[in-house]
């Protein structure tokens, strides 16, 4: 076996070339439309689930639902608040109407993302008022991808593969932007040929930490999406939308007919500062984004209560964090530390987060976590430090960094260390039903302090208030458009941006560059 593969102008390690080929062939084999669809039942279901037809404005969620039901492989991509979860609940309902015996499986790359997926689907299911017999058939649990595939560690790989496929008819995967090339290969390898695969995610978010940008490759890296005339005609018939309103091109690659983009955000209003900033960053328009910040977010004196706040670090500050930024963090985190019980403390803590681009350095999450612990102790909100470097104490927020299947704690789970009535220190984690799960602190798997997280670790999460901290070095390789966009869109109602103007501009103008042949194999033309 050759260790290196030269494929056109790309040089691969053999393993990555093989992964890419397997992913390409696995997707291409699923691009043919499903033929055994009851069109009348589908039309009736779409009309019932999407009753408010507006002929002058396409309902992109309805388009996505029609597309996903009629394809064996589908991607539903959209930014925060565009309704990906609501759409997929309707897709699953339509599929169950076609076949009540369909074996459905929900999965996500991390335990945190899987839990949020279940939470979102439960919420969407109650608001849709589905018939009881259909609501009962919808899946109520989600798995991590590694657990689903039966990860065995090291060279042993996964228990499920092409020789021992998953027992599933439809696999729905959330936060697909986090899936790397090797994991996608394993998924396609282990999913039987007849089964549907539906990917959910935001194609503009950060790509996986490991090799590949699979969701970006599948969706054309932000290119304008056009459907083939045949696909546009089918979608028009199913949705009642005029075919002329659907973007169409005779040269569209086959993969385009498997991609649905949700374009309308229900979280950010048209005049939302966070929403406008996210759109400008996503477009790489640094000048307009900076103009927006200067006009609406510049701070002089005490912090206002506005949606957007721009904190520009000063070289005269003794702390790496701006004075206002540090005071904001201490006030916000002081709220949960003053709570009388852990349930209310968990709820209060979940509203706020500091997000950093990196781990190390004066503006990395490790240093900011250390600084906050020091200042919170000075205010009497945390117990005094012990001599143990890796100390555990009442009120400390923790994030799990490895999967522990025995304890059912997963990479990305966040909780609080909190003393019970007897003074025992427990790690407390919120459950979906509002209850609190307590585990002795000494039993915790590997974890880190979690007042501040990296943007990568925040994917799949949302917070009412976010402070996004960028590096102070314009040459940092972490200044990337996708990182900036992902950090901004974690905020629901308030964003504090801690960044110098030149650093922000560099991040806005610098998209992720990953050399891959998957997009070209799938028919997307290079934008270079």
N, C-alpha and C positions, 0 to 999 in steps of 0.2 A: 504494500500500500504506500503510495507516494505521500510524504509528509506535507508537501505543498502542492496546491492546485492553481494553475494559471487559467482563469476563465475570462476570455476577452482581455480587457485591460485591468482586471482585478486579480490580485494574488491572495489566496486563502490558505490558512492552515486547513488541513484535510477535514478535521472535525467540523469546522464552521461551514465549509463548502457543503459537506454532507447534510448538515442541519438545514441550510438554506434550500437545498434541492428538495429535501423531504417536505419542508413547509410549503414550498411552491407547488409541488405535485399534489400535496394533501389538500390545498385550497382549490387548485385548478380542477381537481376531480369532483369537487362539490359545487361548481359554478352553474351547472345545469339546473333549470327550474324544476320544482316539484310538480309532477303531472297528476297525481291522484288527489287533487283538491276539489272539494265540493264548492263550486263557485257561488251557487245560490246561498248556501249557508254562510260563506265568507262575506258576501255582500250584506246579508242581513245582520251579521255580527258587527261588521264595521259601521253600519248605519246606526246600530243600537249604542255602540260604545263611543261613537263620535257623532252625536245628533246635531250639533251646531254647525251646519255647513255654511261657509262664507265663500261664495263663488269667486270673489275678487281677491281672496287671500288664501293661498294653499295652507292646509293644515298639515304641517310637516310630521307631526306625530302620527296622523292617519296614514300618510305616505309610508312612514317607517314601518307601521304595523302591517300594511298590505305587502310591502316588500319582504319583511321577515317571514311571514307566513308562507309566501310562495317560493322561497329560496331554501336550499339545504345549507347554505353558508351565508350569514348576514352580519353586517356591522351596523350598529346604531351609535353614532357619535354625536356629541354635543357638549357644550360648555355647562357650567354649573347652573342649575335651575331650569334647564331646557326640557326636563321631563323624561329622562331616559328610563328611570325606574317605573314611572306610571305607564310609559309606552310598553315596556316589556311585560308588565302585568296584563295588559290588554292583549299583547301577542300570545302569551301563554293561555289566556282565556279562549282566544280564537282557535288556537291549536287543540285545546282540550275539547272544544265543540266539534272539531273535525275528528278527533280520536280520543275519547275519554280514557282509554287505557295507555296513553302515552307516558312513557317513563321519563320524568323530568329530573334534572339535576342542576342545582345552583352552585357556583363556585367563584372564587376570587383568589388573587395571588397571596393575600395575607389574611390572618385571622381577623384583624380589625376590619378589613374591607368586606370580608364575608359576613361579619356581624352587622355592619352597617347596611349591607345589601338586604339581609333578612328584615332588619328594622324598617327599611324603606318600603319593602314589598308588603309587609304587614300593614303599614300605614296606608299605602296606596290601595290595598285590597278593601279596607274598610270604607274609604271614600268613594269607591266605585260602585258600592252596593250591588255586588255580583249575586247571581242566583246561588243559593246555599250549596247545591250539588256541585257547582263549578268552583266556588270558593274553597270547598273541602278538598278538592283535587290539587289545588295549587301547592307547591312545595313550601314547607315552613322551616326548612333548615338549609344552610349552605356550608360548604366545605372549603378548606384551603386546597389549592391545586395540588400541592405536594401530598396532602393526605388523601385526596381523591385518587391520585395515581399510585399511591402506595410507595412513597419514597423509602428506599432501603439503605440509603447512605453510600457515599463513595462510588466505587466502580460498579456496584451492584445495580445502580439505577433504580428503576421503578418496577413495581410488581405487575402493573398493567401495561401492556404493549400490544403490538399487532397480533401476537399469539395468545394473549390473554386480555381481550378488549374489555372496556367498561360496559356494564349492563345498563345502557342508557339509550333513549331515543331522541332526546333533545338536551343539549348541554348549553347553559347560559352562563357566561363568564363576565363578571363586572371588573372594572378598573383594568381593562385590557392593555392600557398603555404601559403598565408595569411588567408585562410578560416579555421575557427575553427570548432570543432565538431558540436556545436549547430547550426551554420549557414549552414553547409552542410546538417544536418538533415532537416532544414527548406526548403532548396533548393530541395532536393530529394522529400520531402513531397508535394511540390507545383508544381513539374514538371510532366505533364501527362505521363502515362506509355508508350505511343507511341513515345514520343519526344526523340530526341537525346540529349546527353550531351557531350560536348567536353571541357576538362579542359586543359588550357595552364599554364605552370609554370616551374620553375627550382626546381627540387626535392632536390637540395643541399643547397638551401637558407634557411634563418631563417624560422621557423614555425610560426604559428599564436601566437599572444600574449595570447589569451585565450586557453581554454582546447583543447588538441588534436594536432596531427601532421598528418592531413588527407592526404595530398599529399604524405608525406613520407610513411604512412601506405599503400596507394594504390600502390606505386611504389617499395615497398620492401626495403626502407631505404638504398638505394645505392647498393643493391645486383645486381649481374650480371643478366641481363634480357635474358631469353630464351623463344622462342615461341614453341607452340605445333607443332608436325609434320604437322597436318592439316592446321594450320595457316601459317606456313612457306611455305607450298606448294601453298596456295592461294596467298600469297604475291609475291612469285616468278613468278607465272603466270601473275599477274597483272602488275608487275614492270619490268619483263625481267631480274631480278637479279637471278643468280644461287642460288638454294636453299641451297647449301652447304655454301654459304657466309652469310646466316642468322643464328644467334645463335638459336639452336634447342635443346629441351630436352623433353623426353616422360613424365618426372615428373613435367613439368612446371605447376604452378597453373593457373586456368582459367583466373584470372585477368591479367596475363602476356600478354595474347593475345589482351588486350585492351590498352597496353602501348607502345608508340613509343618514343625512345630516339634519339634526334638529337645530333650527336657527333662532328660535324665539326664547329668550330667557324670561322665566316667570319669577326669578329671584330679584334681578336687577331691573328697575324701571328704566325707561328710555333716557331719563335725565339723571340716573344714578351715577355718582362720581366713580364708584368702584367699577361699575359696568363699562363706563366710557373709557376709563384708564386701561382696563383689561383689553378692550377692543383695539385701542391705539397701540398697546404693547404687542398684541398678537399680529398686528399689521406691520410691525417694525418701524412705526412712525414716532421716533424719539422726540423730534422737535414739537409735534402737537401734544405728545404726552407731557413733556416738560412745561409747555404753555398752560396746559390744564392744571398741573401741580402748582405753578406759580400763581395762577389766577384764583384757585379755589382751596389750596391746601397749605400754603406757606404760613408758618407760625411765627408770631412775634409776641413774646410774653407767655402767660399761662395757656395751657392747651384748651382750644375751643371744643365744643361738643359736636363738631361737624363730622361728616361721613369720611372725608379724606383729610389726612394730616401729613404734612411733609416735614420731617425732622432732618436737617442737614448737620452732620457732625462737625464740631469745631475743634481745631487743633489746640485750643486753649483749655479744653475740658480735661480734668484729671482722670475721669472715667472714660473708657472707650465708648460708652453709651452717652448720648446726649442727656443732659440733666433732666429735661422734661420727659424723655423716654424712660429713664430710670424711675422717676417719680410715678409715672403712669403704671409701670409694671409693679411697683411696690404697693400701690393703692389697689390695683386690680387683684393681685394675689393675696393681699391682706384680707380681702373679703371672704375667701374660702377658709382661711386660717382662723377667722373669728366665728365660723359656723359652730353651732352647738352639737351637731351630730355629723357623722360621716356621709349620710345620704345627701343632706343639703350641701355639704362641702364638695362632694363629687359633682353635683349639679352646678355649683358656682364655679368650680375649677374648669369645667368643660366649656365655659363661655369664652375663655381667653387663652391665647397662646402667642409666644414669641417664636418666630421662624427665622432660621439663619441659613445662609448659603453653605456654610462649611462647619466642620467639627472644631478645628484648631484655629489658633490665632486670637487676637483681642476681641474680635467680633464673631467668634465661633460659638456654637452652643455650649461647649464645655466651659469656657471662660465666663459666659453670661450666666450659666447655672451657678457657678462658683460665686460670682459677684452677688447674685440675688440671695443666695443662702447667707452670705455674710451680712448684707444689709437687712434682711428680714430678722436675723438674730439680733442685730443692733437695735431694732425696734421692739424687741421682746416678743415677736410673733413666732419664733422658732426656738427650741431649746439650745443651750450653749453647745458649742462643738466639743466633741471628745477628741482623744488623741488618735483615734482610728481613722485612717485616711479614707476608707470606704464606708463611712458611717451610715447608720440607719436611724431615723428619728421621726417622731410624730409630726405629721404634716408634709413630709417629703413626697413629691409626686414622682412616680416611677413609670418607666416604659420598658416592657419586656423586649428583649432583643433576640431571643431564640424561641423556637417552638417547643413546648413541653406538652406532649399529648396526654400524659398521665394526669397532670394538673389541669389540662384543658386551658392553658395559657399560651398565647401565640404572639409571634413577633409583631410589635406595634400596639399591643394591648396597653392601656394606660390606667393606672389606679393611684391611690393615695395610701401611704403608711399612716395608720391611725390607731390610737390606743383604745381598747375596749374599757368597760366599766371596772375591770379588775387590773387595769394598767398593762395588759399584754399588748404588744405591738403587732398589729396585723396589716397585711396588704389587702386593701379593699378595692374591689372592681365592680362597676355598675353592670347590672344584668338588663336584658331587654324589657323585662316586665317591671322595671323600676326598683327591684330588690337589690341588695348589696351582697356580693360574695366575699367572704373573709378567708384569708389564707395566712397562716403564721409567717411573719416577715422572714424568718430564718429559712423557710422552705422555698423562697422565690428562686426561679431560674435566673440566668444572667439578665441584668437590667441596668438602665441608666437613669439619671435625674431628668425630669421632663418639664421644667418650667419653660425651657427653650428646646426646640427640636430643629433638625434640619428640614428644609423644604421637602426633600425626598421622603422623609419619614412621615410627613403630614399628608401625603397623597391619600385620597379617599376620605379625608376628614374635613369638617367645616366648623368654624368658630364664629361667635357673634363679633368678637373684636380680635384683630390680629395686628401684631407689630412685625413687619418684615424688615430684617436687618441684612443689608448687603455689605460685602467686604469693602475695605477702604483703599484697595489696590486696583487700579484700572486694568492692570495686566493679569488679574486673577482668571484662571481658566474656567472658573465656576460662574462667571458673569455671562449667563445665557438667557436668551429670550424665553425659552420654555420654563426655566426656573423662575424667572420674574413673573410670568403669567400665572404659573401654578401657585406661587406664593400669594399673589394679589387675590386670586379667586378662591382662596380658603376663607376669606372674610365675608360674612353675611351682611353686616351692618356698619362696620367701622374698620378702616385700615389706617394704620400709622406706618408710613414708609420712612425708614431710617437709612438714608443714602445720600451721598454727594451727587450733584447733577451730572458730572462727567462719568461717574461709575454707573448711574442709572442709564445714561445714554448708550454706553458700551453694551450693557446687558440687553437693552432693547434692540440693538442693531445686530446682535450676534446669535443667529439660530444654531441649534445643534447640528454638527456635521458628522454623520456616520456613514462610512462607505459600505454600501450593501448593494447586491445585485437583485434583491427580491422585488423591489418596486419595478425595475426594468423587466424582469421575468414576467411580472403580472401585467405588463403592458403600459405602465405609466412612462411618459416621456420626461426626460431630465429637464429641470427648469434652468440649468446653467446655460 
